[in-house]
Amino acid sequence: ILRVLGENAIAVRTKAMKCLSEVVAVDPSILARLDMQRGVHGRLMDNSTSVREAAVELLGRFVLCRP
């Protein structure tokens, strides 16, 4: 998933963030990994609105799982 987050296609990056969000819903500890944190952080500053929205949704799920 981390490799796909660097793709040029917006739809691919958005889907990758949504997939990562599903993983976080099952196992929030995955975001303890530094490479995952960097990947999500990079997508929070993405040029595409849809990618940024997917990243914010992921963080929202994480906060709900681990307040």
C-alpha positions in Angstrom: 0.0 0.0 0.0 2.8 2.4 0.8 4.3 2.0 -2.7 1.0 2.8 -4.3 0.6 6.0 -2.3 3.4 7.5 -4.5 1.6 6.7 -7.8 0.8 9.5 -10.2 -2.8 8.6 -10.7 -5.1 10.3 -8.2 -7.6 7.5 -8.2 -4.9 5.0 -7.3 -3.7 7.1 -4.4 -7.2 7.7 -3.1 -8.0 3.9 -3.2 -4.7 3.2 -1.5 -5.6 5.6 1.4 -9.1 4.0 1.6 -7.5 0.5 1.8 -5.1 1.7 4.5 -8.1 3.1 6.3 -9.8 -0.3 6.3 -6.6 -1.8 7.7 -6.4 0.8 10.5 -10.1 0.0 11.4 -9.0 -3.6 12.1 -5.6 -2.9 13.5 -4.9 0.7 14.6 -1.5 -0.2 15.8 -0.3 -0.3 12.2 0.0 3.5 12.4 2.7 3.0 15.1 5.1 2.2 12.2 7.2 5.2 11.1 6.8 4.4 7.4 3.0 4.3 7.7 3.1 7.7 9.6 5.2 9.2 6.8 2.9 7.8 4.1 -0.2 9.2 5.7 1.5 12.6 6.4 2.6 12.9 2.8 -1.0 12.3 1.6 -2.3 14.9 4.0 -0.4 17.4 1.9 -1.4 15.8 -1.5 -2.4 18.1 -4.4 -5.7 16.1 -4.8 -8.6 16.9 -2.5 -9.9 13.3 -2.7 -6.6 11.9 -1.5 -6.5 14.4 1.4 -10.1 13.6 2.3 -9.2 9.9 2.4 -6.2 10.6 4.7 -8.4 12.7 7.0 -11.0 9.8 7.1 -8.2 7.4 8.0 -7.1 9.6 10.9 -10.7 9.9 12.0 -11.0 6.2 12.2 -7.8 6.0 14.1 -8.9 8.6 16.7 -12.2 6.7 17.2 -10.4 3.5 17.8 -7.7 5.0 20.0 -8.9 8.3 21.5 
